């Protein structure tokens, strides 16, 4: 039977929330194999001088645990 695990990560971007989510997947894939899903839990942004300066996406990444 397969076993899955979630990890929670926060991605950032100066462009958009979508790009922040893509950043999480891209960076997580460097060290985590078998990613099968991401779930966006929260979207926030940093604001300076009435302008958004950084988009943040808090996501849960689901991956298949490998067996030896």
C-alpha positions in Angstrom: 0.0 0.0 0.0 1.3 3.4 -0.8 2.1 5.9 2.0 2.0 9.7 1.4 3.4 12.6 3.5 2.6 16.3 3.6 5.1 19.1 4.2 4.1 22.7 4.7 6.1 25.3 2.8 5.9 29.1 2.0 6.8 30.4 -1.4 7.5 34.0 -2.3 7.4 36.0 -5.5 7.6 39.6 -6.5 5.3 38.8 -9.5 2.2 37.0 -8.3 0.6 34.4 -5.9 0.7 31.9 -8.8 4.4 32.4 -9.2 4.9 32.0 -5.4 3.2 28.5 -5.6 5.3 27.6 -8.6 8.4 28.6 -6.7 7.4 26.2 -3.9 7.0 23.3 -6.3 10.2 24.1 -8.2 12.3 24.4 -5.0 10.8 21.4 -3.2 11.4 19.2 -6.2 15.1 19.7 -5.8 15.1 17.6 -2.6 11.7 15.9 -2.5 10.8 13.2 -5.1 7.3 11.9 -6.1 5.4 15.2 -5.5 1.8 14.5 -6.4 -0.2 17.5 -5.2 0.0 21.0 -3.7 -2.8 22.5 -1.7 -2.8 26.3 -1.2 -3.7 27.1 2.4 -3.1 30.8 2.6 -2.2 33.8 0.4 -0.7 36.9 1.8 1.3 39.9 0.6 3.8 42.4 2.0 2.9 46.0 1.3 5.1 49.1 1.3 4.0 52.5 0.3 0.6 51.2 -0.7 2.1 48.7 -3.2 2.5 45.0 -3.0 6.2 44.2 -2.8 6.1 40.4 -2.2 3.4 37.7 -2.7 3.4 34.7 -0.3 1.7 31.4 -0.7 1.5 28.9 2.2 1.1 25.5 0.7 1.0 21.8 1.6 3.0 19.6 -0.6 2.0 15.9 -0.8 4.5 13.3 -1.9 4.7 9.5 -2.1 7.0 8.0 0.5 9.5 5.7 -1.2 10.1 2.2 0.2 13.5 0.5 0.2 
